[in-house]
Amino acid sequence: MVVFERLPVAGGRVATRIAGNIELPAAGSVDLSFDHGAQYFTVRDTRFSEVVAYWQRDRIVAPWNARIVCFDGEGWEEVPDGTARYVGVPGMQAIAARLAEGLDIRFGSRIESLSTLTGFDRVIVAVPADQAVPLLEGAPALAARAAAVKMLPCWAVMAAFEDRVRARFDAAFVSGSPLGWVARNSSKPASPKRSEGGPARGDAGAARDRVDTWVLHATTAWSAAHADDPPDAVAPFLLEAFHDLVHAGLPRVFHFAAHRWRHAIADPGLAAGAMHDRARGISVCGDWCSGPRIENAFLSGLEAATSPDVVIS
């Protein structure tokens, strides 16, 4: 089996951004870590729970016991804490790294047509819907279903503050704002490490422990309307929107960056699990085939790989 991956790292939106050797306001430097894509995952299906149990045993994932609230534009209320939420350790990308172990992955590979893939008995297409369409030109039924799915964008802002943000929550679902989600990334069960690239000045260790990092996600509607805006315009605007949510105001930001996820959410998504062209030996999977959660994407891939209904002819 060979995996052709366009990016230099596995995972897609199960991603962790490392901002290395960022100078601290007081002294020293720090490597800042942001889960700027998928924020956490939940578990409902027993097939997924069995895998998560192994990940938790090997300390690849851990529960995120965050205080989460909902903002409705006028006030906020706490989200019931009955749902177990998990995150990758030390970041979400650790999950993809575990899944990639032992695989023959050709990073930096852009496949323009399935006809260029020779010597394989079967192909599984696991890319966003609009990118799948041209790859599926030889399987018109699958291409038509993929073409019916629109992928919406999402802008993400990563920010580090000089002092702790005085918010009585670790994360929030937001409505009535350009923001749809905000999260204190530093509340997750992993912490930034002091950079090894040179001596620190002063008590960098103590300063590092005070670094408060946040990830802000814009709504898909706002992101679509501002899809072509430059990152250096998006970040200040969304930070101002975050300021509006925190009545005590925000400390000074000493590092920020914006990233646009072009294919963040399917609208509408399918409820197909995975899709197959039995005669041609082609399967299609992804969160847009099954549902928006990490568990959906995992189960979609599992079905694509193990479905007994696929007969190679």
C-alpha positions in Angstrom: 0.0 0.0 0.0 1.2 3.5 -0.9 -0.2 6.8 0.4 0.2 9.8 -1.9 0.1 13.0 0.3 0.2 16.5 -1.2 1.4 18.2 2.0 4.7 17.7 3.7 3.0 16.2 6.8 0.1 13.9 7.4 -3.2 15.0 9.1 -4.9 17.8 7.1 -7.0 19.7 9.6 -5.8 17.4 12.4 -3.0 19.8 12.7 -0.7 21.5 15.1 1.2 24.7 14.2 4.6 25.3 15.9 5.8 28.9 16.1 9.4 28.3 17.0 11.8 30.5 19.0 9.3 33.3 19.7 10.9 36.0 21.8 9.0 36.5 25.1 8.1 40.0 26.2 10.2 39.8 29.4 13.1 37.4 28.6 14.0 34.3 26.8 12.2 32.6 24.0 9.6 29.9 23.6 8.1 27.5 21.0 4.4 28.1 20.8 2.0 25.4 19.9 -1.5 25.8 18.4 -4.1 23.3 17.4 -5.4 25.6 14.6 -7.5 23.1 12.8 -9.6 20.4 14.5 -9.9 21.4 18.2 -10.9 18.1 19.9 -12.8 14.9 19.3 -15.5 12.9 20.9 -16.2 9.2 20.9 -19.6 7.5 20.3 -18.9 4.4 18.1 -17.4 1.3 19.7 -15.0 0.8 16.7 -13.5 4.2 17.3 -13.5 3.8 21.1 -11.3 0.7 20.8 -8.7 2.7 18.9 -8.9 5.7 21.2 -8.3 3.4 24.2 -5.0 2.4 22.6 -4.1 6.0 21.9 -4.9 6.9 25.5 -2.8 4.1 26.8 0.1 5.2 24.7 -0.4 8.9 25.7 -1.2 9.9 22.2 -4.4 11.5 23.4 -5.8 12.7 26.7 -9.1 14.1 28.0 -9.5 17.9 27.7 -11.4 18.9 30.9 -12.2 22.4 29.7 -14.8 24.8 30.9 -16.8 25.4 27.7 -19.6 28.0 27.3 -22.0 29.3 24.7 -22.2 33.0 23.8 -25.5 34.1 22.2 -24.6 37.8 21.6 -26.1 38.9 25.0 -24.6 36.6 27.5 -23.2 33.2 28.0 -24.1 29.9 29.6 -22.1 26.9 30.4 -22.2 23.8 28.1 -23.2 20.7 30.1 -20.0 18.7 30.9 -21.4 15.3 30.2 -19.4 14.9 27.0 -15.9 13.6 27.1 -13.6 15.5 24.8 -10.1 14.3 23.8 -7.1 16.1 22.3 -3.8 14.9 20.8 -0.7 15.1 23.0 1.3 17.3 22.7 -0.9 18.5 19.9 -3.7 17.3 17.6 -1.2 16.3 14.9 0.1 13.6 17.2 -3.0 11.6 16.2 -2.1 11.7 12.5 1.5 10.9 13.2 0.5 7.8 15.0 -1.8 6.7 12.2 1.0 7.3 9.7 3.5 5.1 11.5 4.8 2.2 9.3 3.1 3.5 6.1 4.8 4.2 2.8 3.8 7.8 2.4 5.0 9.8 -0.5 4.8 13.4 0.8 4.6 16.3 -1.6 2.8 14.2 -4.2 0.1 15.9 -6.2 -2.0 13.4 -8.1 -3.8 15.1 -11.1 -5.5 11.9 -12.5 -6.1 8.4 -11.2 -4.9 7.2 -14.6 -1.4 8.0 -13.6 -1.5 5.4 -10.9 -0.4 2.1 -12.3 0.3 -1.2 -10.6 -2.5 -0.9 -8.0 -5.5 -3.1 -7.6 -7.5 -0.5 -5.7 -7.6 3.2 -5.1 -9.1 5.1 -2.1 -9.6 8.8 -2.7 -9.5 10.8 0.6 -9.5 14.5 -0.4 -12.0 17.3 -0.1 -15.1 17.0 -2.3 -14.2 19.6 -4.9 -10.7 18.1 -5.2 -12.2 14.6 -5.6 -14.3 15.5 -8.6 -11.6 15.7 -11.3 -10.0 12.6 -9.8 -13.2 10.7 -10.3 -13.8 11.5 -13.9 -13.6 7.8 -14.7 -16.3 7.0 -12.1 -19.2 9.4 -13.1 -21.6 8.3 -10.3 -19.0 9.1 -7.6 -18.0 12.3 -9.3 -21.6 13.5 -9.4 -22.1 12.9 -5.7 -18.9 14.7 -4.8 -19.8 17.6 -7.1 -23.0 18.1 -5.1 -21.0 18.9 -1.9 -19.7 22.4 -1.4 -16.7 22.9 0.9 -16.8 26.0 3.1 -13.7 27.9 4.4 -12.7 28.8 7.9 -10.2 31.4 9.0 -8.2 30.5 12.1 -6.2 33.0 14.2 -3.4 31.9 16.6 -2.5 34.3 19.3 -0.2 34.5 22.4 -0.8 37.1 25.1 1.6 38.7 27.6 -0.7 37.8 30.5 -3.6 35.4 31.1 -6.8 36.4 29.3 -9.3 37.1 32.1 -12.0 34.9 30.7 -14.0 32.5 33.0 -13.9 29.8 30.3 -11.4 27.8 28.3 -13.5 27.6 25.1 -16.7 29.0 23.7 -19.2 28.4 20.9 -20.1 31.8 19.7 -23.1 33.2 17.8 -23.8 36.7 16.7 -20.2 37.4 16.0 -17.7 36.9 13.1 -16.3 34.2 15.5 -17.8 30.8 15.8 -15.3 29.3 18.3 -12.6 30.4 20.6 -10.3 28.2 22.7 -7.5 28.6 25.2 -5.0 26.3 23.6 -2.8 26.5 26.6 -5.5 24.8 28.7 -5.0 21.6 26.9 -2.9 18.8 28.4 0.3 19.8 26.7 2.5 22.9 27.3 5.0 24.9 25.1 8.6 24.1 25.6 11.4 26.6 25.9 13.4 26.9 22.7 16.8 25.2 22.6 18.1 27.6 20.1 20.3 29.7 22.3 20.5 30.8 26.0 17.5 32.4 27.5 17.6 35.8 29.2 16.3 35.9 32.7 13.8 33.5 34.2 12.3 32.2 30.9 10.9 29.1 32.5 8.6 31.1 34.8 7.7 33.4 31.9 6.9 30.4 29.7 4.5 29.0 32.2 2.5 32.2 31.9 2.1 32.1 28.2 -1.6 32.1 27.3 -2.3 30.9 23.8 -5.6 31.0 22.0 -7.1 29.8 18.8 -10.0 31.7 17.2 -12.1 30.3 14.4 -14.3 32.5 12.3 -17.7 31.4 11.2 -17.9 29.8 7.7 -20.2 32.6 6.6 -17.6 35.3 7.6 -14.8 33.2 6.2 -16.5 32.8 2.9 -17.2 36.5 2.6 -13.5 37.3 3.4 -11.9 34.3 1.8 -9.4 36.4 -0.2 -8.6 38.9 2.5 -4.9 39.0 3.5 -4.0 37.2 6.7 -2.5 40.4 8.2 -6.0 42.0 7.9 -8.0 39.0 9.1 -6.0 38.5 12.3 -6.5 42.0 13.9 -10.2 42.0 12.9 -10.9 38.7 14.6 -8.8 39.6 17.6 -11.0 42.7 18.0 -14.0 40.4 17.8 -12.5 38.3 20.6 -11.9 41.5 22.6 -15.7 42.2 22.4 -16.4 38.8 24.0 -14.1 39.3 27.0 -15.5 42.1 29.1 -12.3 42.5 31.1 -10.4 43.3 27.8 -7.4 41.5 26.4 -3.8 41.7 27.4 -1.2 42.7 24.8 -0.7 40.2 22.0 3.0 39.5 21.4 2.5 36.9 18.7 -0.3 36.2 16.2 -0.9 34.6 12.8 -3.8 33.7 10.6 -4.4 30.6 8.5 -7.2 30.0 6.1 -8.6 26.5 5.9 -10.0 26.4 2.4 -12.0 23.1 2.8 -13.2 23.2 6.4 -16.8 22.1 6.4 -19.0 20.3 3.9 -22.3 22.0 3.0 -24.2 19.9 2.6 -22.4 16.8 3.8 -23.4 13.3 2.8 -24.5 10.5 5.1 -22.9 7.9 2.9 -20.1 6.7 5.2 -17.9 5.9 2.2 -18.7 5.5 -1.5 -17.6 2.8 -3.9 -17.3 2.1 -7.6 -17.1 -1.7 -7.4 -16.3 -2.3 -11.0 -13.4 0.1 -11.1 -12.0 -0.6 -7.7 -12.4 3.0 -6.5 -13.6 4.1 -3.0 -14.1 7.6 -1.7 -14.0 8.7 1.9 -13.7 11.7 4.2 -15.6 13.8 6.7 -17.7 15.2 3.8 -18.9 11.7 3.1 -19.9 10.9 6.7 -20.0 13.9 9.1 -18.0 16.8 10.4 -16.4 15.1 13.4 -13.0 13.4 13.6 -14.8 10.2 14.5 -16.9 10.5 11.3 -13.7 10.8 9.2 -12.1 7.9 10.9 -15.1 5.6 10.4 -15.4 6.8 6.8 -11.8 5.7 6.1 -12.4 2.5 7.9 -15.4 1.7 5.8 -13.5 2.6 2.6 -10.7 0.2 3.6 -12.6 -2.7 4.9 -16.0 -2.8 3.1 -16.8 -6.3 2.0 -19.1 -4.8 -0.7 -16.1 -3.7 -2.8 -15.2 -6.3 -5.5 -12.2 -5.6 -7.6 -12.9 -6.7 -11.2 
